[in-house]
Amino acid sequence: MIIFLHGPDDYRRERKKKFYTEGFRKKYSNLGLGSFDLAENGSLGKLREFARSQSIFELRKLALVENAFGGESGGAARLFKELIKESKTTAIISEAKKPEDGFEFLLEKPVLNQRFDFLSGAEWLSYVKLLAKEARVELSPSAAELLAGVYNGNTWGLTTEFQKIAFLKTGLVEKRDLGKLGLEVRPDYWSLMGGLRGREVRRRLWALERLFGLGEPTPKIFNILAAGSGAQIPRFAAYDIAVKSGRLDYEEALLDFAIS
């Protein structure tokens, strides 16, 4: 049997992996538990031996597999197909990315697969409240919304923040309390790029200042802006020549665009 956990939200993915692992420990102890990193030399052979060996002390086996698509990919795919048919050995594969070529069968039955994308909108806000409850942190609605904005796409960071809040404060946590910790919602990158293309000089300068404040690489800002510049492509081509010849740097080119 194979359980395939995949997706970019590694906090929720690893949490589900821990759920299965703890359930196995409670029922069968640690005797049949093994961890295998297939990026390490010889690990595939060790996994194969683990799956095939038998012991009267191991009623069931659980293999925790990392870097499943690394190393001997052909051999790994064959072994996984064998493990799907196993009744006494379960392999849990946890990966951030979707299966590579040759491993697409992991998304098909009878493999149990679950995807963990980053939550958004109402689902994300509900999850923020759930994690707060687990951390025994009481949030006001405005505080929950602020944290949802600050840590959107960063579940690990949110859980760390709750640990800090639980240590520093008791009782209801208001939005103003979070402000004292220096929390600020990260401006939306693409909205700022849109502002940089706006008609008003004041708005363009504001958007550029915020993009610089985010620490975004100036070549990245320049190239994205140039790609969507339409009729102004010749202008950006001239900027590009000036930058590459050393007469301007990207920051100066962007500033010239914003104020003109």
Secondary structure, 3 states (H helix, E strand, C coil): CEEEEECCCHHHHHHHHHHHHHHHHHHHCCCCEEEEECCCCCHHHHHHHHHHCCCCCCCCEEEEEECCCCCCHHHHHHHHHHHHCCCCEEEEEEECCCCCCCCHHHHCCCCEEEECCCCCHHHHHHHHHHHHHHCCCEECHHHHHHHHHHCCCCHHHHHHHHHHHHHHCCCEECHHHHHCCCCCCCCCHHHHHHHHCCCCHHHHHHHHHHHHHCCCCHHHHHHHHHHCCHHHHHHHHHHHHHHHCCCCCHHHHHHHHHHC
